[in-house]
Amino acid sequence: MLYNDTRTEAPMDMRTDTRSSIRSDTRIEAQAATDAGAVIAQTIALSTRSTPWTLVDEVALKFDSHHPQGMVRIGSTWWISTVDIAARKGYVMAVDGDGALLHRVAIGDEQCYHPGGIDFDGSAMWVPSAEYRPDSTTHVYRMEPGSTPEKIFAVDDHVGAIARCGVGGDLVGWSWGSRRFYRWSVEGRLLAAHTNPAFFVDHQDCQWLGGGRMLCGGVAEVQLANGPGWLGGLGLLNVDDLVIEREVPFPYYSALSGRAATQNPLWSEVVGDELMLHLLPDDGAGVIQSFSTPLIGRPRTV
């Protein structure tokens, strides 16, 4: 059932049904995602600027998604963090496989209303919601699918994305433009911080892959011969050292806006012998674009 976009919270019966249906599958899905993560990391680590990616699917959103920031898929439902810039409100939205809005939940407050990149740890999503400026403050939320977000701790910086390093692991995230990487306990104790020496792209969203690696995606404005342009890219973050150990261009763009496809949300999975990368570069009624490339380093199935 499609709930009106003006609602800020799902009806109680829907939240209860969502929690019960999702919890029965999420632990299994989390393990499968961890198993797939190793081959995803290996494929990204061996990719180059000439790696072929094929656009294989598009899902048009049937509502105003505002300014999307992060994305995960749990079962058949997409969960997307977004900010309504004009209204100064942040949301986490549930979207079905046809692009219809199921419901949305408000997150953040009047000051910290800018959600960032998100990830799912098998039980809950972790969502940063910050002031809409660099070098500011952030509240970090834990949100079980279909439930109300729970504020866990605050950070004295703008956190642009966050992910948990597996079940029972720490949290890793970064500042505005991925200029600084951080590692926290799940209670919010700062464990490590490291300045990012790379300036390839400003990473926007992330996904835990297991094996100490996190998939990152982002964009940078670059000066070209005929004026400014956009460069999209993917990266692998080593969460033990908080160092980007691999970055490759992703030279694909939105047909709607010309934005780099990795402008904002991303989520990846293994489908057969292919790495599938799902991206949502545009604001408003955007399109989830799904690109595939052959897995590298794993024998193809017959």
ChimeraX attribute file (.defattr): number of C-alpha atoms within 10 A of each C-alpha:
attribute: neighborCount
match mode: 1-to-1
recipient: residues
	/A:1	9
	/A:2	10
	/A:3	15
	/A:4	12
	/A:5	16
	/A:6	8
	/A:7	12
	/A:8	17
	/A:9	19
	/A:10	20
	/A:11	12
	/A:12	11
	/A:13	9
	/A:14	15
	/A:15	16
	/A:16	14
	/A:17	11
	/A:18	16
	/A:19	15
	/A:20	13
	/A:21	12
	/A:22	19
	/A:23	15
	/A:24	10
	/A:25	14
	/A:26	18
	/A:27	15
	/A:28	11
	/A:29	16
	/A:30	18
	/A:31	16
	/A:32	13
	/A:33	20
	/A:34	17
	/A:35	15
	/A:36	18
	/A:37	23
	/A:38	15
	/A:39	19
	/A:40	25
	/A:41	25
	/A:42	16
	/A:43	20
	/A:44	20
	/A:45	17
	/A:46	13
	/A:47	19
	/A:48	14
	/A:49	11
	/A:50	10
	/A:51	15
	/A:52	13
	/A:53	17
	/A:54	13
	/A:55	14
	/A:56	11
	/A:57	12
	/A:58	17
	/A:59	16
	/A:60	15
	/A:61	20
	/A:62	15
	/A:63	15
	/A:64	13
	/A:65	22
	/A:66	19
	/A:67	22
	/A:68	27
	/A:69	26
	/A:70	29
	/A:71	29
	/A:72	23
	/A:73	19
	/A:74	16
	/A:75	13
	/A:76	10
	/A:77	19
	/A:78	19
	/A:79	24
	/A:80	25
	/A:81	30
	/A:82	28
	/A:83	26
	/A:84	19
	/A:85	13
	/A:86	7
	/A:87	9
	/A:88	16
	/A:89	19
	/A:90	29
	/A:91	25
	/A:92	29
	/A:93	25
	/A:94	24
	/A:95	22
	/A:96	19
	/A:97	14
	/A:98	13
	/A:99	20
	/A:100	18
	/A:101	23
	/A:102	19
	/A:103	26
	/A:104	24
	/A:105	18
	/A:106	19
	/A:107	28
	/A:108	26
	/A:109	15
	/A:110	12
	/A:111	14
	/A:112	22
	/A:113	26
	/A:114	31
	/A:115	34
	/A:116	34
	/A:117	33
	/A:118	30
	/A:119	25
	/A:120	28
	/A:121	23
	/A:122	21
	/A:123	18
	/A:124	19
	/A:125	21
	/A:126	26
	/A:127	30
	/A:128	30
	/A:129	31
	/A:130	30
	/A:131	22
	/A:132	19
	/A:133	12
	/A:134	14
	/A:135	14
	/A:136	16
	/A:137	18
	/A:138	27
	/A:139	26
	/A:140	26
	/A:141	22
	/A:142	20
	/A:143	20
	/A:144	20
	/A:145	24
	/A:146	25
	/A:147	18
	/A:148	16
	/A:149	21
	/A:150	16
	/A:151	17
	/A:152	14
	/A:153	15
	/A:154	18
	/A:155	17
	/A:156	11
	/A:157	19
	/A:158	26
	/A:159	33
	/A:160	30
	/A:161	31
	/A:162	30
	/A:163	26
	/A:164	26
	/A:165	23
	/A:166	19
	/A:167	14
	/A:168	10
	/A:169	13
	/A:170	18
	/A:171	22
	/A:172	27
	/A:173	25
	/A:174	29
	/A:175	24
	/A:176	22
	/A:177	20
	/A:178	25
	/A:179	16
	/A:180	18
	/A:181	24
	/A:182	20
	/A:183	25
	/A:184	18
	/A:185	15
	/A:186	18
	/A:187	12
	/A:188	15
	/A:189	14
	/A:190	14
	/A:191	12
	/A:192	14
	/A:193	16
	/A:194	14
	/A:195	14
	/A:196	16
	/A:197	11
	/A:198	13
	/A:199	11
	/A:200	19
	/A:201	25
	/A:202	23
	/A:203	29
	/A:204	27
	/A:205	29
	/A:206	34
	/A:207	29
	/A:208	28
	/A:209	24
	/A:210	20
	/A:211	16
	/A:212	17
	/A:213	24
	/A:214	22
	/A:215	25
	/A:216	27
	/A:217	29
	/A:218	27
	/A:219	24
	/A:220	19
	/A:221	14
	/A:222	12
	/A:223	11
	/A:224	9
	/A:225	6
	/A:226	6
	/A:227	7
	/A:228	9
	/A:229	14
	/A:230	18
	/A:231	23
	/A:232	25
	/A:233	24
	/A:234	24
	/A:235	24
	/A:236	25
	/A:237	25
	/A:238	16
	/A:239	23
	/A:240	12
	/A:241	14
	/A:242	22
	/A:243	17
	/A:244	19
	/A:245	14
	/A:246	18
	/A:247	21
	/A:248	21
	/A:249	21
	/A:250	22
	/A:251	17
	/A:252	18
	/A:253	18
	/A:254	19
	/A:255	11
	/A:256	10
	/A:257	12
	/A:258	13
	/A:259	19
	/A:260	26
	/A:261	31
	/A:262	32
	/A:263	28
	/A:264	27
	/A:265	29
	/A:266	32
	/A:267	24
	/A:268	25
	/A:269	19
	/A:270	20
	/A:271	12
	/A:272	11
	/A:273	16
	/A:274	17
	/A:275	22
	/A:276	23
	/A:277	20
	/A:278	24
	/A:279	25
	/A:280	29
	/A:281	25
	/A:282	25
	/A:283	18
	/A:284	14
	/A:285	15
	/A:286	24
	/A:287	21
	/A:288	22
	/A:289	20
	/A:290	21
	/A:291	21
	/A:292	21
	/A:293	19
	/A:294	19
	/A:295	23
	/A:296	19
	/A:297	10
	/A:298	11
	/A:299	8
	/A:300	11
	/A:301	6
	/A:302	4
